[in-house]
Amino acid sequence: MEFSFSRRDIVRPLKQPTRLILRTTEQTVLASWSHLQDQFDNLEKHTQWGIDVLEKYIKFVKERTEIELSYAKQLRNLSKKYQPKKNSKEEEEYRYTSTKAFLATLNEMNDYAGQHEVISENMTSLITGELTRYVQELKQERKSHFHDGRKAQQHIETCWKQLEASKRRFERDCKEADRAQQYFEKMDADINVTKADVEKARQQAQLRHQMAEDSKAEYCSTLQKFNSEQHDHYYTHIPNIFQKIQEMEERRIVRIGESMKTFADVDRQVIPIIGKCLDEITKAAESIDHKNDSQMVIEAFKSGFEPPGDVDFEDFTQPMKRTVSESSLSNSRGDGKSEPKFGGKSKGKLWPFIKKNKLSLKLGAGPEDFSNLPPEQRRKKLQQKVDELNKDIQKEMDQRDALTKMKDVYIKNPQMGDPASVDHRLAELGQNIEKLRLEVQKFEGWLAEVEGRLPMRTEQARRQSGLYEAQNTSAVNSCAQDRESPDGSYTEEQSQETEMKVPATDFDDEFDDEEPLPTIGTCKALYTFEGQNEGTISVAEGEMLYVIEEDKGDGWTRIRRNEDEEGYVPTSYVEVYLDKNAKGAMTYI
């Protein structure tokens, strides 16, 4: 008796139900990974590839967030770079509508940068952070499923080994039983063998046959057990494991799709705000008013003076008469005297400057009352100063009120603090407020003086308006090529002074600070001159005065009426008689 079995013979009966399933539920099988039970290793590689794709997408989003942050930072730095500096002239330039629009653009770009920061933050929290946690969970779940799959594979392989061992044992016992049977029959047919030997051979054959039967029973039992385990393995355990792996992989695919949708939604959410920023930039651009800016230029640089009158022709063909003694005072006006020159100035000089003013300009110094500025600009500066002082007063008063309330609380609740501890600070605030109020009164007085002078304009003052146009830096720059300084060298030095952007003073109070200048001659007023501006003196026609400083080429002569009254008058308005000992004595007509 021979027995021969193979794995093919054992598995073949179990394939019939599989064909039935394929016929009845073909669509279900095709949608499930259960029919991939022989592709365990490939599925393991595929799921690992899926995790790698997910990690690659996380890295992509992370780099995108870094780019957004870097872009936002660069935008903020760009906006900050072009913001006007506080308490600087650049800040004053942002009064114009065009510069205001530019400032609005800078502010909107700052908000624009903020939206890119929002994109980075949302992508980090909603995509990068969530997917990173999900990947860790996915790896653990995948590890668990494939561990169960390997365990099931090891179990079925163990069952197969047991079946193979049982089959070999059954095969061996059958062969042994067959040999024992043949030996018994040989011994039984041999007449020379004793009856005892034959009986012994018979018992051995029966024993071998019994062992073969036991091995057969064990093999059948093991075979049934293996077939049951194999059925459960391929139709229950492995399909369940593969179904879980399939669900895990499908969740990964769905999750990465949702993340991509979130990636777009994060950008889409800030589009309205970015659009609003762009709308505000457009609105700011449309608010630019060139007419208004032109008017602001007028208000910023308006001096309050009218242009000077026409310059008369000076006839140098007639010799100039010189007198060196006081006896010339009796000479008649009709004796070879030139015609009156209304509004004319010696050598065409329009802008009087003195050396002290130049020094103050170079050092950046200026009077506290802004008297170095034209009236209109001086009024604006004084008004601005008054407003600043009032704000300081209000600030000090607010601090005083707060300390007063604190002191009241300390008085009512001594455990909270000592009321006397704030008395010193209250006294300081009171002194500061009083000082500021005195300052306000001082500047308001100067402001009232300026506002009272502005309407007063006469023909003589109109002639002299050119005197103060030099206070405007732009006016000096525009006419720097055809005007000279008092010492006759107005070129480079003047341009350097104007670059300092500090207005030059008209006339400093040097009369009170210096020793009185000696008299170098006398003069007679040819015409009436109303000296309304600082540093000038009014004279009446025919009035006799003392000369203390002759014309140095700027068209002005310094005279004195008495010890308390002295100032400048146009040289063309007086007839000067210098003493004979005066250097370069000359009669100016």
Legacy VTK file of the C-alpha trace (Angstrom):
# vtk DataFile Version 3.0
C-alpha trace
ASCII
DATASET POLYDATA
POINTS 589 float
0.000 0.000 0.000
1.465 3.376 -1.151
0.319 6.921 -0.402
1.454 9.989 -2.401
0.247 13.534 -1.709
1.258 16.999 -2.983
0.457 20.609 -2.008
-1.401 21.008 -5.296
-3.714 18.147 -4.434
-4.440 19.649 -1.041
-5.149 23.238 -2.207
-7.114 22.319 -5.349
-10.480 21.650 -3.628
-10.324 25.067 -1.945
-10.173 26.971 -5.231
-13.730 26.177 -6.242
-15.372 28.676 -3.867
-12.968 31.357 -5.121
-14.224 30.899 -8.665
-17.772 31.154 -7.345
-17.024 34.423 -5.633
-15.457 35.806 -8.779
-18.575 34.949 -10.739
-21.139 36.281 -8.266
-19.425 39.355 -6.804
-16.935 40.343 -9.470
-17.332 44.081 -8.880
-16.819 43.717 -5.132
-13.681 41.649 -5.608
-12.261 44.068 -8.097
-12.785 46.952 -5.634
-11.132 45.017 -2.799
-7.561 44.094 -2.146
-8.594 40.669 -0.844
-7.726 39.052 -4.169
-4.154 40.362 -3.742
-3.423 37.857 -0.985
-0.328 36.714 -2.837
1.016 40.306 -3.175
1.788 40.956 0.461
5.310 42.261 -0.171
4.226 44.545 -3.032
1.447 46.020 -0.906
3.961 46.668 1.844
6.167 48.571 -0.604
3.196 50.458 -2.044
1.943 51.663 1.344
5.456 52.779 2.262
5.597 54.727 -0.999
2.280 56.374 -0.070
3.726 57.536 3.248
6.785 58.876 1.425
4.510 60.871 -0.892
2.681 62.308 2.091
5.934 63.315 3.776
7.108 64.881 0.518
3.920 66.953 0.374
4.438 68.038 3.993
7.932 69.184 3.100
6.558 71.072 0.099
3.996 72.917 2.235
6.620 73.675 4.877
8.906 75.262 2.303
5.939 77.238 0.969
5.264 78.625 4.465
8.929 79.614 4.768
8.718 81.432 1.447
5.575 83.251 2.578
7.250 84.318 5.818
10.349 85.484 3.988
8.231 87.400 1.468
6.187 89.006 4.239
9.362 89.983 6.084
10.853 91.548 2.964
7.628 93.474 2.306
7.582 94.782 5.876
11.230 95.814 5.659
10.533 97.526 2.340
7.583 99.407 3.816
9.604 100.375 6.897
12.544 101.511 4.772
10.470 104.118 2.954
8.424 105.266 5.957
9.147 108.901 6.892
11.403 109.389 9.881
9.747 110.998 12.873
10.568 114.600 13.708
12.350 115.130 10.408
11.815 117.340 7.399
10.879 114.233 5.452
7.833 113.845 7.689
6.709 117.365 6.797
6.849 116.482 3.105
4.054 113.965 3.606
1.495 116.768 3.756
0.976 116.622 0.004
-1.669 114.354 -1.474
0.859 112.515 -3.623
3.102 111.713 -0.671
0.066 110.859 1.456
-0.957 108.380 -1.227
2.541 106.921 -1.164
2.363 106.640 2.633
-1.024 104.909 2.318
0.556 102.518 -0.184
3.328 101.722 2.308
0.767 101.069 5.056
-1.317 98.857 2.781
1.788 96.933 1.752
2.404 96.331 5.436
-1.106 94.872 5.735
-0.498 92.965 2.506
2.563 91.394 4.106
0.435 90.492 7.127
-1.852 88.408 4.904
1.102 86.388 3.685
2.004 85.776 7.310
-1.579 84.566 7.824
-1.139 82.176 4.884
2.024 80.805 6.461
0.431 80.424 9.891
-2.709 78.718 8.556
-0.749 76.331 6.346
1.505 75.451 9.258
-1.369 74.756 11.650
-3.954 73.268 9.249
-1.688 71.297 6.914
1.863 70.807 8.149
1.009 70.200 11.784
-2.027 68.013 11.102
-0.334 65.923 8.432
2.764 65.426 10.572
0.641 63.970 13.367
-1.338 61.920 10.848
1.841 60.462 9.336
2.957 59.252 12.751
-0.421 57.606 13.331
-0.362 56.165 9.814
3.048 54.595 10.350
1.893 52.980 13.576
-1.278 51.654 11.959
0.612 50.324 8.932
3.142 48.648 11.171
0.346 46.968 13.144
-1.483 45.693 10.027
1.594 44.260 8.366
2.646 42.713 11.654
-0.692 40.907 11.751
-0.223 39.868 8.120
3.221 38.435 8.780
1.919 36.671 11.837
-0.852 35.089 9.771
1.647 34.065 7.123
3.922 32.520 9.709
0.964 30.631 11.189
-0.137 29.163 7.860
3.455 28.262 7.048
3.738 26.480 10.394
0.537 24.566 9.646
1.900 23.640 6.249
5.114 22.357 7.790
3.110 20.263 10.264
1.084 18.846 7.376
4.214 18.047 5.434
5.752 16.303 8.476
2.563 14.289 9.061
2.439 13.316 5.407
6.065 12.170 5.367
5.550 10.181 8.549
2.452 8.551 7.093
4.345 7.791 3.905
7.247 6.308 5.856
4.985 4.151 8.036
3.174 2.889 4.973
6.440 1.841 3.383
7.568 0.178 6.600
4.264 -1.667 6.853
4.585 -2.822 3.255
8.108 -4.123 3.847
7.013 -5.893 7.039
4.141 -7.506 5.138
6.464 -8.708 2.410
8.923 -10.087 4.980
6.118 -11.934 6.770
4.888 -13.499 3.559
8.423 -14.557 2.678
8.984 -16.086 6.115
5.616 -17.830 5.958
6.448 -19.405 2.590
9.865 -20.618 3.714
9.624 -24.219 5.166
12.963 -23.896 6.831
11.853 -21.069 9.096
10.599 -21.941 12.489
7.063 -21.271 13.536
8.291 -18.793 16.132
10.105 -16.749 13.534
7.048 -16.695 11.358
4.897 -15.568 14.284
7.377 -12.890 15.099
7.321 -11.657 11.483
3.524 -11.699 11.520
3.382 -9.615 14.718
5.898 -7.157 13.260
3.814 -6.760 10.088
0.679 -6.183 12.145
2.536 -3.588 14.236
3.704 -1.766 11.148
0.216 -1.856 9.686
-1.153 -0.359 12.919
1.449 2.361 12.883
0.567 3.156 9.280
-3.094 3.376 10.216
-2.267 5.714 13.116
-0.112 7.860 10.840
-2.925 7.914 8.296
-5.408 9.064 10.919
-2.985 11.735 12.151
-2.302 12.862 8.596
-6.004 13.100 7.839
-6.584 15.104 10.981
-3.657 17.407 10.207
-4.838 17.784 6.631
-8.334 18.767 7.719
-6.898 21.196 10.230
-4.585 22.731 7.613
-7.373 23.054 5.082
-9.490 24.817 7.659
-6.614 27.093 8.648
-5.809 27.784 5.012
-9.423 28.618 4.275
-9.568 30.971 7.215
-6.228 32.463 6.175
-7.157 33.243 2.586
-10.824 34.009 3.113
-10.931 35.574 6.559
-7.660 36.672 8.145
-5.749 37.950 5.103
-8.818 39.616 3.523
-9.538 41.389 6.803
-5.950 42.543 7.132
-5.782 43.628 3.510
-9.134 45.391 3.900
-7.734 47.381 6.809
-4.591 48.180 4.810
-6.770 49.229 1.896
-8.882 51.479 4.122
-5.720 52.942 5.624
-4.330 53.694 2.157
-7.623 55.176 0.983
-7.750 57.413 4.068
-4.242 58.576 3.229
-5.315 59.419 -0.308
-8.417 61.243 0.924
-6.361 63.090 3.530
-3.797 64.344 1.052
-6.641 65.468 -1.226
-8.268 67.378 1.635
-4.912 68.953 2.441
-4.535 70.116 -1.128
-7.998 71.631 -0.947
-7.080 73.342 2.314
-3.906 74.571 0.604
-6.069 76.390 -1.952
-8.650 77.544 0.612
-5.974 79.181 2.769
-4.947 81.319 -0.186
-8.549 81.950 -1.171
-9.483 83.192 2.298
-7.001 86.075 2.183
-7.845 87.111 -1.378
-10.672 89.471 -0.235
-8.367 91.201 2.254
-5.554 91.427 -0.284
-8.071 92.797 -2.756
-9.151 95.354 -0.175
-5.514 96.412 0.294
-5.166 96.870 -3.443
-8.449 98.799 -3.531
-7.141 101.119 -0.824
-3.970 101.691 -2.836
-6.109 102.525 -5.862
-8.267 104.805 -3.734
-5.182 106.572 -2.400
-3.886 107.040 -5.939
-7.222 108.500 -7.027
-7.164 110.908 -4.067
-4.080 112.683 -5.411
-5.020 116.293 -6.195
-2.412 118.180 -8.171
-4.211 121.479 -7.659
-4.246 121.019 -3.914
-0.538 120.133 -3.893
0.230 123.262 -5.911
-1.732 125.345 -3.418
0.158 123.747 -0.526
3.448 124.737 -2.177
2.201 128.323 -2.185
1.216 128.119 1.479
4.516 126.475 2.422
6.812 129.006 0.749
4.732 132.178 0.662
6.753 134.963 2.280
4.029 137.587 2.540
6.051 140.174 0.568
5.317 141.553 -2.832
7.929 141.588 -5.598
10.289 144.608 -5.683
9.678 147.514 -8.014
11.518 148.162 -11.241
15.196 149.036 -11.075
15.940 152.393 -12.669
18.697 152.986 -15.121
21.857 154.407 -13.572
23.730 156.801 -15.804
27.455 156.457 -15.149
28.390 158.938 -17.897
27.992 161.783 -15.400
30.935 162.102 -12.981
30.130 161.541 -9.347
30.727 164.517 -7.105
32.751 164.015 -4.007
32.669 166.314 -0.927
35.218 165.921 1.842
34.123 168.606 4.304
31.013 169.545 6.188
30.844 172.753 4.119
29.187 170.660 1.443
26.060 170.647 3.565
25.170 174.062 2.158
25.477 172.970 -1.482
22.230 173.219 -3.391
20.531 170.053 -4.673
20.427 171.372 -8.218
24.210 171.688 -8.493
25.098 168.810 -10.791
22.926 166.380 -8.842
21.497 163.337 -10.545
17.808 162.678 -10.929
15.989 160.885 -8.115
15.992 157.108 -8.374
12.813 155.623 -7.036
13.235 152.042 -5.934
16.748 151.870 -7.399
19.639 150.449 -5.451
23.337 150.874 -5.914
24.867 148.336 -8.328
21.520 146.523 -8.611
21.900 144.805 -5.259
18.534 143.439 -3.996
19.374 141.263 -1.022
21.108 142.787 2.038
23.051 140.342 4.189
25.456 141.077 6.954
28.334 138.945 8.175
26.698 138.137 11.466
23.742 136.668 9.627
26.055 134.550 7.544
27.707 133.214 10.667
24.355 132.365 12.214
23.313 130.616 9.011
26.418 128.501 8.871
26.083 127.441 12.472
22.392 126.528 12.006
21.341 129.050 14.665
18.059 130.940 14.530
16.202 133.374 16.758
13.600 131.987 19.095
10.867 134.227 17.661
11.617 133.071 14.072
12.283 136.652 13.081
14.679 135.337 10.473
11.686 134.093 8.446
9.345 136.035 6.177
6.124 137.123 7.907
3.865 134.396 6.520
6.329 131.616 7.311
7.045 133.158 10.688
3.324 133.193 11.495
3.024 129.497 10.630
6.036 128.588 12.729
4.775 130.580 15.701
1.317 129.023 15.418
2.866 125.582 15.235
4.973 126.335 18.310
1.896 127.550 20.214
0.020 124.356 19.326
2.926 122.203 20.473
3.172 124.042 23.771
-0.586 123.677 24.337
-0.291 119.945 23.763
2.564 119.779 26.261
0.468 121.704 28.780
-2.430 119.312 28.308
-0.130 116.350 28.775
1.298 117.789 31.982
-2.217 118.567 33.242
-3.339 115.003 32.548
-0.389 113.697 34.554
-1.207 116.115 37.359
-4.865 115.004 37.414
-3.818 111.358 37.515
-1.420 111.971 40.406
-4.085 113.971 42.218
-6.501 111.054 41.959
-3.758 108.704 43.137
-3.112 110.951 46.127
-6.829 110.936 46.985
-6.804 107.146 46.867
-3.761 107.078 49.168
-5.502 109.452 51.568
-8.590 107.250 51.686
-6.579 104.025 51.789
-3.230 104.655 53.525
-2.255 101.000 53.189
-1.966 101.481 49.418
0.691 104.179 49.655
1.970 107.373 51.227
0.102 110.497 50.000
3.205 112.617 50.598
5.182 110.538 48.095
3.460 112.260 45.157
3.710 115.831 46.461
7.155 116.403 44.978
6.044 115.227 41.555
2.872 117.355 41.756
4.989 120.397 42.541
7.254 119.677 39.560
4.246 119.331 37.275
2.834 122.628 38.545
6.114 124.395 37.821
6.309 122.822 34.366
2.759 123.912 33.552
3.501 127.460 34.669
6.670 127.595 32.560
4.826 126.265 29.539
2.052 128.819 29.990
4.607 131.610 30.091
6.132 130.256 26.916
2.692 130.168 25.285
2.071 133.786 26.263
5.432 134.786 24.818
4.843 133.067 21.492
1.252 134.280 21.327
2.558 137.815 21.738
4.938 137.361 18.816
2.127 135.754 16.834
-0.169 138.700 17.484
2.608 141.070 16.433
3.113 139.204 13.155
-0.594 138.958 12.425
-0.910 142.688 13.060
1.907 143.522 10.625
0.864 141.329 7.722
-1.873 143.615 6.293
0.322 146.758 6.367
1.766 147.247 2.853
2.872 150.519 1.258
4.615 151.501 -1.957
7.921 152.003 -0.162
7.590 148.654 1.613
6.763 147.054 -1.740
9.990 148.456 -3.103
11.853 146.892 -0.223
10.120 143.502 -0.414
13.087 142.171 -2.321
15.015 142.603 0.896
13.318 139.540 2.414
12.982 137.251 -0.530
16.472 136.005 0.251
14.981 134.347 3.347
13.351 131.750 1.096
15.893 129.107 0.176
14.307 128.263 -3.137
14.231 131.921 -4.182
17.907 132.326 -3.424
18.780 129.207 -5.383
16.767 130.361 -8.398
18.507 133.712 -8.672
21.951 132.794 -7.380
23.599 133.443 -10.729
22.882 137.178 -10.983
23.049 138.356 -7.348
25.929 139.057 -5.053
26.560 139.081 -1.331
27.215 142.351 0.572
30.953 141.975 0.143
30.539 141.589 -3.637
31.379 137.852 -3.690
27.987 136.172 -3.740
28.625 132.836 -5.466
29.758 129.650 -3.840
29.487 130.803 -0.241
25.858 131.707 -0.631
24.978 128.393 -2.241
26.701 126.577 0.591
24.728 128.547 3.110
21.430 127.831 1.456
22.237 124.122 1.405
22.176 124.267 5.172
18.423 124.942 4.765
18.456 127.362 7.670
16.859 130.755 6.915
19.174 133.744 7.208
18.294 136.480 9.620
17.363 139.886 8.258
19.128 142.035 10.837
20.433 140.814 14.150
20.208 142.778 17.345
23.871 143.639 17.109
23.190 147.305 17.868
22.413 146.422 21.494
25.251 143.931 21.845
28.122 145.947 20.332
29.731 149.278 21.081
28.168 152.200 19.143
29.939 152.738 15.837
31.696 156.099 15.368
30.223 158.703 13.032
32.028 158.825 9.668
29.914 161.523 8.041
26.473 162.979 7.562
23.704 162.516 5.062
20.578 164.219 3.850
17.394 162.296 3.046
16.427 162.907 -0.584
13.116 161.074 -0.234
10.860 159.841 2.519
11.512 156.209 3.507
9.300 154.210 5.862
11.457 151.590 7.515
8.802 149.091 8.511
11.060 146.073 8.501
13.450 144.994 11.203
16.866 146.648 10.972
15.654 149.635 8.937
14.897 153.177 10.072
12.325 155.656 8.813
13.503 159.041 7.494
11.719 162.109 6.201
12.672 164.032 3.108
15.269 166.693 3.871
16.157 165.233 7.283
19.849 165.379 8.292
21.344 162.250 9.878
24.700 160.794 10.838
26.406 158.118 8.772
27.986 155.307 10.808
28.578 152.749 8.057
28.863 153.453 4.345
27.441 151.405 1.522
29.527 148.238 1.106
28.069 147.323 -2.241
24.695 145.965 -1.073
22.759 149.220 -1.710
22.241 150.089 1.971
23.773 152.718 4.220
23.701 152.567 7.994
22.710 155.850 9.701
21.932 157.180 13.170
19.418 159.751 14.278
20.394 159.800 17.941
21.905 157.464 20.456
18.821 155.216 20.507
17.759 155.263 16.856
19.881 153.817 14.071
19.356 151.481 11.144
19.682 150.984 7.390
18.230 153.083 4.573
18.612 152.646 0.803
21.731 154.428 -0.391
19.796 155.889 -3.317
17.449 157.671 -0.866
20.164 159.771 0.802
22.980 162.104 -0.129
26.052 161.151 1.894
28.838 163.524 2.966
31.766 161.603 4.437
34.424 163.197 6.612
37.662 163.960 4.819
39.545 161.586 7.142
37.208 158.710 6.396
38.765 156.034 4.212
37.479 156.124 0.687
35.265 159.164 1.382
32.697 159.527 -1.394
29.417 161.264 -1.966
26.572 158.940 -2.932
23.860 160.587 -4.942
LINES 1 590
589 0 1 2 3 4 5 6 7 8 9 10 11 12 13 14 15 16 17 18 19 20 21 22 23 24 25 26 27 28 29 30 31 32 33 34 35 36 37 38 39 40 41 42 43 44 45 46 47 48 49 50 51 52 53 54 55 56 57 58 59 60 61 62 63 64 65 66 67 68 69 70 71 72 73 74 75 76 77 78 79 80 81 82 83 84 85 86 87 88 89 90 91 92 93 94 95 96 97 98 99 100 101 102 103 104 105 106 107 108 109 110 111 112 113 114 115 116 117 118 119 120 121 122 123 124 125 126 127 128 129 130 131 132 133 134 135 136 137 138 139 140 141 142 143 144 145 146 147 148 149 150 151 152 153 154 155 156 157 158 159 160 161 162 163 164 165 166 167 168 169 170 171 172 173 174 175 176 177 178 179 180 181 182 183 184 185 186 187 188 189 190 191 192 193 194 195 196 197 198 199 200 201 202 203 204 205 206 207 208 209 210 211 212 213 214 215 216 217 218 219 220 221 222 223 224 225 226 227 228 229 230 231 232 233 234 235 236 237 238 239 240 241 242 243 244 245 246 247 248 249 250 251 252 253 254 255 256 257 258 259 260 261 262 263 264 265 266 267 268 269 270 271 272 273 274 275 276 277 278 279 280 281 282 283 284 285 286 287 288 289 290 291 292 293 294 295 296 297 298 299 300 301 302 303 304 305 306 307 308 309 310 311 312 313 314 315 316 317 318 319 320 321 322 323 324 325 326 327 328 329 330 331 332 333 334 335 336 337 338 339 340 341 342 343 344 345 346 347 348 349 350 351 352 353 354 355 356 357 358 359 360 361 362 363 364 365 366 367 368 369 370 371 372 373 374 375 376 377 378 379 380 381 382 383 384 385 386 387 388 389 390 391 392 393 394 395 396 397 398 399 400 401 402 403 404 405 406 407 408 409 410 411 412 413 414 415 416 417 418 419 420 421 422 423 424 425 426 427 428 429 430 431 432 433 434 435 436 437 438 439 440 441 442 443 444 445 446 447 448 449 450 451 452 453 454 455 456 457 458 459 460 461 462 463 464 465 466 467 468 469 470 471 472 473 474 475 476 477 478 479 480 481 482 483 484 485 486 487 488 489 490 491 492 493 494 495 496 497 498 499 500 501 502 503 504 505 506 507 508 509 510 511 512 513 514 515 516 517 518 519 520 521 522 523 524 525 526 527 528 529 530 531 532 533 534 535 536 537 538 539 540 541 542 543 544 545 546 547 548 549 550 551 552 553 554 555 556 557 558 559 560 561 562 563 564 565 566 567 568 569 570 571 572 573 574 575 576 577 578 579 580 581 582 583 584 585 586 587 588
